[in-house]
């Protein structure tokens, strides 16, 4: 199963969780499903975010760190994962 399909299935399961289960158990299940979705999303490689440093030089940054925190976490050529958030990086042309 591809990650995107698994994410869709997990979202559907999360949406149909009924109130027949006690509230704490339901909350824990939804939290676990949310964590699984986030982990699958991080496993999908994203292209590096290009930004200019203080000296106007182009640098490769983590797209997820930039998107979530507006921070420019520098990536080095060939780095497979962001060292801060764990996002998979796609260096292909």
PAVO-343984 format. One record per residue: residue number from 1; chain; z, y, x of N, C-alpha, C in turn; residue in one letter. Coordinates in Angstrom, 3 decimals, padded with zeros to 6 digits. Each point is the difference from the previous one (the first is absolute). Layout:
N
+-----+---+----------+----------+----------+----------+----------+----------+----------+----------+----------+---+
|   k | c |      nc3 |      nc2 |      nc1 |     cac3 |     cac2 |     cac1 |      cc3 |      cc2 |      cc1 | r |
+-----+---+----------+----------+----------+----------+----------+----------+----------+----------+----------+---+
| NUM | A |        Z |        Y |        X |        Z |        Y |        X |        Z |        Y |        X | A |
...
+-----+---+----------+----------+----------+----------+----------+----------+----------+----------+----------+---+
***
This chain:
93
+-----+---+----------+----------+----------+----------+----------+----------+----------+----------+----------+---+
|   k | c |      nc3 |      nc2 |      nc1 |     cac3 |     cac2 |     cac1 |      cc3 |      cc2 |      cc1 | r |
+-----+---+----------+----------+----------+----------+----------+----------+----------+----------+----------+---+
|   1 | A |  000.000 | -001.182 |  000.847 |  000.000 |  001.182 | -000.847 |  000.000 |  001.240 |  000.889 | X |
|   2 | A | -000.820 |  000.970 | -000.331 | -000.051 |  001.236 |  000.757 |  001.205 |  000.883 | -000.342 | X |
|   3 | A |  000.370 |  000.862 |  000.940 |  001.163 |  000.869 | -000.205 | -000.124 |  000.841 | -001.259 | X |
|   4 | A | -001.174 |  000.586 | -000.241 | -000.165 |  000.872 | -001.169 |  000.216 | -000.777 | -001.289 | X |
|   5 | A | -000.496 | -001.228 | -000.065 |  000.186 | -000.831 | -001.189 |  001.483 | -000.342 | -000.175 | X |
|   6 | A |  000.684 | -000.295 |  001.104 |  001.439 | -000.298 | -000.069 |  000.774 |  001.220 | -000.492 | X |
|   7 | A | -000.384 |  001.189 |  000.467 |  000.657 |  001.233 | -000.460 | -000.174 |  000.151 | -001.503 | X |
|   8 | A | -001.214 | -000.224 | -000.502 | -000.257 |  000.109 | -001.438 |  000.870 | -000.983 | -000.793 | X |
|   9 | A |  000.095 | -001.231 |  000.491 |  000.824 | -001.011 | -000.677 |  001.476 |  000.412 |  000.007 | X |
|  10 | A |  000.495 |  000.464 |  001.135 |  001.410 |  000.404 |  000.090 |  000.298 |  001.187 | -000.915 | X |
|  11 | A | -000.944 |  000.943 | -000.092 |  000.184 |  001.135 | -000.909 |  000.070 | -000.480 | -001.446 | X |
|  12 | A | -000.867 | -000.944 | -000.356 | -000.011 | -000.534 | -001.361 |  001.303 | -000.721 | -000.312 | X |
|  13 | A |  000.494 | -000.777 |  000.950 |  001.269 | -000.706 | -000.194 |  001.123 |  001.007 | -000.182 | X |
|  14 | A |  000.009 |  001.044 |  000.809 |  001.032 |  001.028 | -000.080 | -000.034 |  000.704 | -001.350 | X |
|  15 | A | -001.195 |  000.238 | -000.525 | -000.150 |  000.732 | -001.268 |  000.480 | -000.808 | -001.200 | X |
|  16 | A | -000.109 | -001.335 |  000.061 |  000.351 | -000.811 | -001.160 |  001.419 | -000.576 |  000.055 | X |
|  17 | A |  000.768 |  000.363 |  001.014 |  001.382 | -000.488 |  000.074 |  000.751 |  000.469 | -001.250 | X |
|  18 | A |  000.487 | -000.921 | -000.771 |  000.655 |  000.340 | -001.267 |  001.469 |  000.338 |  000.172 | X |
|  19 | A |  000.609 |  000.442 | -001.075 |  001.423 |  000.336 |  000.001 |  000.878 | -001.215 | -000.277 | X |
|  20 | A | -000.612 | -001.189 | -000.087 |  000.771 | -001.204 | -000.277 |  000.886 | -000.382 |  001.181 | X |
|  21 | A | -000.322 |  000.532 |  001.179 |  000.782 | -000.283 |  001.193 |  001.049 |  001.095 |  000.131 | X |
|  22 | A |  001.169 | -000.333 |  000.545 |  001.014 |  001.038 |  000.156 | -000.532 |  001.128 |  000.879 | X |
|  23 | A |  000.542 |  001.199 | -000.209 | -000.541 |  001.214 |  000.624 | -000.028 | -000.067 |  001.526 | X |
|  24 | A |  001.062 | -000.507 |  000.635 |  000.032 | -000.065 |  001.464 | -001.076 | -000.923 |  000.545 | X |
|  25 | A | -000.180 | -001.146 | -000.648 | -001.006 | -000.951 |  000.439 | -001.400 |  000.608 | -000.150 | X |
|  26 | A | -000.230 |  000.692 | -001.110 | -001.289 |  000.636 | -000.240 | -000.274 |  001.069 |  001.054 | X |
|  27 | A |  000.998 |  000.816 |  000.307 | -000.145 |  001.042 |  001.011 | -000.315 | -000.612 |  001.362 | X |
|  28 | A |  000.700 | -001.062 |  000.351 | -000.230 | -000.663 |  001.286 | -001.403 | -000.595 |  000.082 | X |
|  29 | A | -000.466 | -000.595 | -001.086 | -001.349 | -000.573 | -000.010 | -001.048 |  001.088 |  000.174 | X |
|  30 | A |  000.156 |  001.097 | -000.743 | -000.981 |  001.085 |  000.097 |  000.005 |  000.603 |  001.399 | X |
|  31 | A |  001.173 |  000.143 |  000.592 |  000.093 |  000.540 |  001.355 | -000.677 | -000.943 |  000.994 | X |
|  32 | A |  000.211 | -001.292 | -000.159 | -000.625 | -000.989 |  000.887 | -001.520 |  000.018 | -000.151 | X |
|  33 | A | -000.472 |  000.119 | -001.231 | -001.440 |  000.067 | -000.223 | -000.584 |  001.272 |  000.615 | X |
|  34 | A |  000.707 |  001.117 | -000.143 | -000.453 |  001.259 |  000.589 | -000.088 | -000.126 |  001.522 | X |
|  35 | A |  001.004 | -000.618 |  000.608 | -000.002 | -000.183 |  001.454 | -001.169 | -000.886 |  000.436 | X |
|  36 | A | -000.291 | -001.032 | -000.772 | -001.116 | -000.896 |  000.330 | -001.327 |  000.751 | -000.083 | X |
|  37 | A | -000.160 |  000.850 | -001.012 | -001.219 |  000.791 | -000.146 | -000.158 |  000.936 |  001.188 | X |
|  38 | A |  001.079 |  000.670 |  000.393 | -000.050 |  000.923 |  001.133 | -000.367 | -000.736 |  001.293 | X |
|  39 | A |  000.549 | -001.182 |  000.212 | -000.293 | -000.782 |  001.203 | -001.473 | -000.416 |  000.027 | X |
|  40 | A | -000.540 | -000.398 | -001.146 | -001.407 | -000.380 | -000.064 | -000.906 |  001.201 |  000.263 | X |
|  41 | A |  000.375 |  001.152 | -000.506 | -000.793 |  001.212 |  000.240 | -000.018 |  000.356 |  001.489 | X |
|  42 | A |  001.125 | -000.147 |  000.677 |  000.057 |  000.302 |  001.435 | -000.830 | -000.980 |  000.818 | X |
|  43 | A | -000.182 | -001.199 | -000.517 | -000.782 | -001.009 |  000.714 | -001.502 |  000.289 | -000.067 | X |
|  44 | A | -000.435 |  000.823 | -000.969 | -001.408 |  000.380 | -000.105 | -000.292 |  001.085 |  001.028 | X |
|  45 | A | -000.855 | -000.274 |  000.998 | -000.261 |  000.996 |  001.044 | -000.616 |  001.288 | -000.541 | X |
|  46 | A |  000.442 |  001.127 |  000.540 | -000.523 |  001.319 | -000.351 | -000.549 |  000.661 |  001.259 | X |
|  47 | A | -001.014 |  000.834 | -000.173 | -000.571 |  000.751 |  001.118 |  001.018 |  001.030 |  000.488 | X |
|  48 | A |  000.032 |  000.269 |  001.314 |  000.917 |  001.012 |  000.514 | -000.326 |  001.380 | -000.576 | X |
|  49 | A |  001.020 |  000.805 | -000.121 | -000.132 |  001.383 | -000.446 | -000.251 |  000.845 |  001.250 | X |
|  50 | A | -001.041 |  000.820 | -000.007 | -000.333 |  000.836 |  001.154 |  000.619 |  001.384 | -000.206 | X |
|  51 | A |  000.740 |  000.476 |  001.001 |  000.597 |  001.337 | -000.069 | -000.110 |  000.684 |  001.352 | X |
|  52 | A |  000.227 |  001.300 |  000.014 | -000.037 |  000.768 |  001.243 |  001.415 |  000.232 |  000.486 | X |
|  53 | A |  000.213 | -000.243 |  001.296 |  001.329 |  000.234 |  000.565 |  000.174 |  001.487 |  000.335 | X |
|  54 | A |  001.086 |  000.318 |  000.643 |  000.358 |  001.375 |  000.350 | -001.085 |  000.668 |  000.848 | X |
|  55 | A | -000.723 | -000.799 |  000.786 | -001.049 |  000.518 |  000.888 | -001.397 | -000.162 | -000.602 | X |
|  56 | A | -000.082 | -000.223 | -001.308 | -001.258 | -000.182 | -000.731 | -000.812 | -001.199 |  000.478 | X |
|  57 | A |  000.695 | -001.060 |  000.443 | -000.659 | -001.242 |  000.375 |  000.129 | -000.972 | -001.176 | X |
|  58 | A | -001.059 | -000.748 | -000.248 |  000.042 | -000.987 | -001.082 |  000.909 | -001.160 |  000.376 | X |
|  59 | A |  000.842 | -000.380 | -000.929 |  000.909 | -001.142 |  000.173 | -000.128 | -000.916 | -001.213 | X |
|  60 | A |  000.285 | -001.281 |  000.208 |  000.038 | -000.980 | -001.085 |  001.427 | -000.105 | -000.506 | X |
|  61 | A |  000.149 |  000.115 | -001.308 |  001.329 | -000.104 | -000.590 |  000.042 | -001.038 | -001.091 | X |
|  62 | A |  001.193 | -000.403 | -000.352 |  000.195 | -000.972 | -001.078 | -000.302 |  000.664 | -001.340 | X |
|  63 | A | -000.920 | -000.571 | -000.782 | -000.339 |  000.598 | -001.293 |  001.150 | -000.062 | -000.997 | X |
|  64 | A |  000.814 | -001.048 |  000.078 |  001.114 | -000.155 | -000.947 |  001.127 |  000.971 |  000.307 | X |
|  65 | A |  000.332 |  000.166 |  001.280 |  001.041 |  000.967 |  000.380 | -000.418 |  001.410 | -000.401 | X |
|  66 | A | -001.284 |  000.298 |  000.205 | -000.490 |  001.328 | -000.354 |  000.041 |  000.207 | -001.515 | X |
|  67 | A | -000.403 | -001.026 | -000.740 | -000.040 |  000.065 | -001.465 |  001.398 |  000.139 | -000.595 | X |
|  68 | A |  000.938 | -000.781 |  000.490 |  001.352 | -000.021 | -000.579 |  000.906 |  001.112 |  000.504 | X |
|  69 | A | -000.094 |  000.315 |  001.277 |  000.953 |  000.938 |  000.591 | -000.646 |  001.234 |  000.602 | X |
|  70 | A | -001.328 |  000.055 | -000.096 | -000.754 |  001.087 |  000.624 |  000.357 |  000.120 |  001.485 | X |
|  71 | A |  000.209 | -001.132 |  000.621 |  000.276 | -000.017 |  001.439 | -001.180 | -000.640 |  000.709 | X |
|  72 | A | -000.239 |  000.432 |  001.209 | -001.116 | -000.512 |  000.786 |  000.513 | -000.971 |  001.057 | X |
|  73 | A |  000.205 | -001.229 | -000.406 |  000.457 | -001.039 |  000.925 | -001.191 | -000.455 |  000.835 | X |
|  74 | A |  000.041 |  000.223 |  001.301 | -001.126 | -000.298 |  000.879 | -000.182 | -001.506 |  000.149 | X |
|  75 | A | -001.265 | -000.422 | -000.113 | -000.396 | -001.391 |  000.226 | -000.824 | -000.060 |  001.275 | X |
|  76 | A |  000.121 | -001.073 |  000.719 | -000.772 | -000.193 |  001.215 | -001.112 | -000.997 | -000.281 | X |
|  77 | A | -001.162 |  000.191 |  000.628 | -001.175 | -000.840 | -000.247 |  000.371 | -001.477 |  000.060 | X |
|  78 | A | -000.371 | -000.718 | -001.018 |  000.261 | -001.432 | -000.060 |  001.350 | -000.379 | -000.583 | X |
|  79 | A |  000.862 |  000.970 | -000.252 |  001.314 | -000.287 | -000.587 | -000.220 | -000.600 | -001.386 | X |
|  80 | A |  000.528 | -001.183 | -000.243 | -000.271 | -000.713 | -001.251 |  000.846 |  000.486 | -001.165 | X |
|  81 | A |  001.207 |  000.482 |  000.293 |  000.916 |  000.453 | -001.050 |  000.675 |  001.297 |  000.429 | X |
|  82 | A |  000.328 |  000.838 | -000.972 |  000.763 |  001.211 |  000.288 |  001.413 | -000.417 |  000.409 | X |
|  83 | A |  000.504 |  000.601 |  001.065 |  001.330 | -000.363 |  000.484 |  001.117 |  000.584 | -000.872 | X |
|  84 | A | -000.331 |  000.930 | -000.891 |  001.013 |  000.613 | -000.865 |  000.074 | -000.700 | -001.354 | X |
|  85 | A | -001.144 | -000.136 | -000.676 |  000.027 | -000.535 | -001.369 | -000.555 | -001.414 | -000.133 | X |
|  86 | A | -000.702 | -000.504 |  001.026 | -000.528 | -001.359 | -000.046 | -001.372 | -000.137 | -000.638 | X |
|  87 | A | -000.645 |  001.121 | -000.354 | -001.326 | -000.057 | -000.612 | -001.004 | -000.632 |  000.964 | X |
|  88 | A | -000.804 | -000.954 | -000.519 | -001.070 | -000.606 |  000.799 | -001.107 |  001.029 |  000.197 | X |
|  89 | A | -000.580 |  000.037 |  001.216 | -001.010 |  000.995 |  000.345 | -001.355 | -000.680 |  000.232 | X |
|  90 | A | -001.042 |  000.600 | -000.535 | -001.378 | -000.502 |  000.125 | -000.759 |  000.908 |  000.969 | X |
|  91 | A | -000.320 | -000.505 |  001.189 | -000.708 |  000.779 |  001.021 | -001.503 | -000.226 | -000.040 | X |
|  92 | A | -000.502 | -000.792 | -000.913 | -001.442 | -000.267 | -000.030 | -000.768 |  001.278 | -000.342 | X |
|  93 | A | -001.231 |  000.025 |  000.451 | -000.841 |  001.195 | -000.219 | -000.484 |  000.062 | -001.403 | X |
+-----+---+----------+----------+----------+----------+----------+----------+----------+----------+----------+---+
***
